Amino acid sequence: MNLKVGSISYEWEMRNFSSHFHLQQPGSVIPYTRRGRQNEEQRPRAAVDDQPSNSFFATGGIARKIRIYNAQKLLLPRENGDRNAAFLDHAAACEYYMCTPAKLSSLKWKPGSGSRVIGSGDYDGVVMEYDLEKRVPVFERDEHGGRRVWSMDYSNWNPTLGGSGSDDGTMQVWDTRCDVGKTLASVKPDRYGCSAVCSVEFIPFGGFLVAVGCADRKIYGYDVRSMVDPVFILDGHRKAVTYTRFLDQQKIVSSSTDGCLKMWDAENQHLIRTYKGHVNSRRFVGLSVWRTGGLFSCGSENNHVYVYDMRWGKPIWVGGFEQLAAQPRCEPGFVSGICWRETGGERCTLVAGGSDGVLQVFEGERRSSSCS
């Protein structure tokens, strides 16, 4: 289902959604019986990440598996210039998967590894790296005292440097070449409490900044060369900040359980614009930016995907997830993971994961000037 948003003729049109398929093997969808239903306090968080060359996607979540997908196989061939929605067979869509010891909350391809290494953060407070060619774990860190890791990321200017944020209220900065237990820095953004660190992202353009989203409603920016004090603090959300994403060298987009996205001028520490339309009051619903097109997207607790243009405060497109028959209406689904393919040109691709174990791929294209 696609919903029309307003009457403005927007530049980008997300009119095609190409494919959707089950992340679980047939018959293994998580049961929603009273005894088997998901605990609300677990706040399941799906992880979807695009490999740097745009050839593969990786997904992870509460199923304790990292799944690798060939991007070309996710897109159905065009017939008569259009694509129709269809369910794809899981075995055909997924290249392979690896089992993990715990539920996953975060995935990140390691820069400079030739797409061979992927990192993960899990519910047991552990950060791990996996060699995808050998399909074995090659690195493990456990500096969060068993408290859930919500987010992990790598530095682009020095890929051996990484960071992880956790329920223990700290961001740990570590070097994959150092022994376990030896961190480069341990930062507690909320110095007067112990608010969870929900998001960690290094600036993807080669600089020294790392942005940290915290449950104390603030975004903190640190220079990794000296992390004693933050270089900026962005304060304006009314509830926990769940995601932070760099849009460019100066702008940051954040998501919060106050139901808003916000775009900030980090250098001058002021709010540029607030974005409203999606539903988000208690869950992680994902946030991804497509820097080339100036778009960003998030999930929603009403089981829809929302796309925003950085220039307008309302969504430019809304797409719905279909309800699975195995999931009763008393347990509404929600979109829990989002990832843009970071490409140029006149087309864009967005991958979204739902709480019901279904992955969907949406496509959009730039409107011609005669139609805009």
Secondary structure, DSSP 8 states (H G I E B T S, - for coil): -EE---S---SEEEEEEEEEEESS-TT-----STTTS--GGG----EEEE-TTSSEEEEESTTSEEEEEEHHHHS---BTTB----B--HHHHEEEEEE-SS-EEEEEE-TTSTT-EEEEEETTS-EEEEETTTTEEEEEE--STT--EEEEEE-SSSTTEEEEEETTS-EEEEETTS-TT--SEEE-S-TTS---EEEEEE-TTS-SEEEEEETTSEEEEEETTB-SS-SEEEE--SS-EEEEEE-SSSEEEEEETTSEEEEEETTTTEEEEEEE-S--SSS---EEEETTTTEEEE--TTSEEEEEETT-SSEEEEEE----TTS-TTS---EEEEEE----SSEEEEEEEETTSEEEEEEEEE--TTT-
